[in-house]
């Protein structure tokens, strides 16, 4: 692992974020940034900023690293807690159900080929 970047408590459902992460997992970092620039998904800007942050972290840790040799070695999306976005919807006969708002923890690791 050369560098990693984490984005916690992102206001997007994990299922939608995983679709975008699966596009870029295993690709070169520069290629992944180009793909995400033209991906019309809600999670694409979040993941793009995260990859750019991981590249900046790699540059900060070792300035002599070759950025063209970095690739996304590990990319995960985990479910965050639902307690932060708690909403209720009225239902029949005086009941109420909780509206589940998705929260994601996204983690990206870069490594050298």
N, C-alpha and C positions, 0 to 999 in steps of 0.2 A: 504494500500500500504506500503510494507516494503522498497522497493527500486525500482528505475527505471533507465533505460539506453536508450539513444537516439543515433541514427546514422543518421546524416543529410547529404544530397547531395551525397548519395551513387549511384554509376554509374551502376544501374541495373533498369530495368523497374519495375514499381509497380506490374504489373500483375505476373511477374515471382517471385518477392519477396513474394507476397501474397500466392503463392502455398506452399512455404516453411513455412511461418508463420502459415498457417492453419494446417500443420503437428504437430506443437508443442504447439499450443494454448490450455491451460487447463491442460497440463501435468506437472509432477514434473520437476524441473529444471535439476536435474541430468539425468533423463530419456531423456529429450529433448536434452541434450548435446550428449548422446550416439546415439540417432537417427540421429542427424545432422552430426555426424562424418562419417556415412556411406551413406549419402544422396548425390547422384551424380547430384546436381543442383548447378547452379552458385551462388545462394543466400545463400547456406548452410554455407559456411565459414563466411560470414558477420553476419548472425544471430547467429552462434555459438559464435563468439567473443562478440557479444552484450549480450548474456545470461551470458557468463562468466564475463563480465563487471558488469552486474546487480548483480550477486552473490558477486563480490568483493565489490560493493557499499553497499550491505546488511551487509557484514562482517565489513565494515568500520563504518557504522552508529551504529550498535549494535553488539559488538563482541560475545555476548552470544546467538545469534540467532542460531537455529538448521537448518542447511542447508538442511537436508533431508525433512523438513516440508515445504520448499519453493516450490511454484508452479507458473506457468505463469498465472497470473490472467487477464492480458490485453496485447494484442499484436496487433499493428496496423501498416499498411503501407499506407502512403499518397504520393501523387504525388508531386514532387518537381518542381521548375521552369525550363522551357525549354530554358531560355535565356542564360544559361551557356554553353551549348553544341550546338551552332547554326551551322548547316552545310547546304549547298545548293547543289542541284543536277540539272544539266542541263536537260531541257526537249525540246520537239519539238517546232519549230517556235520561237526560241529565248527566251523562258520562262524558269523559274527556280522554283523548289518547295523545300520547307524546309524538311530536313531529321530530324525527331524528335528522339532525343536521350533521353532515359528514365532516369530520376533522381528520387530517392525515399528518403523519410524520414521515418525511421523505429523506432518505439517506443515499448519498452517492460517494463512491470511492474511485479514485483514479490510480492507475498503475502504469508502469512502463512496459512496452513490448520487448 
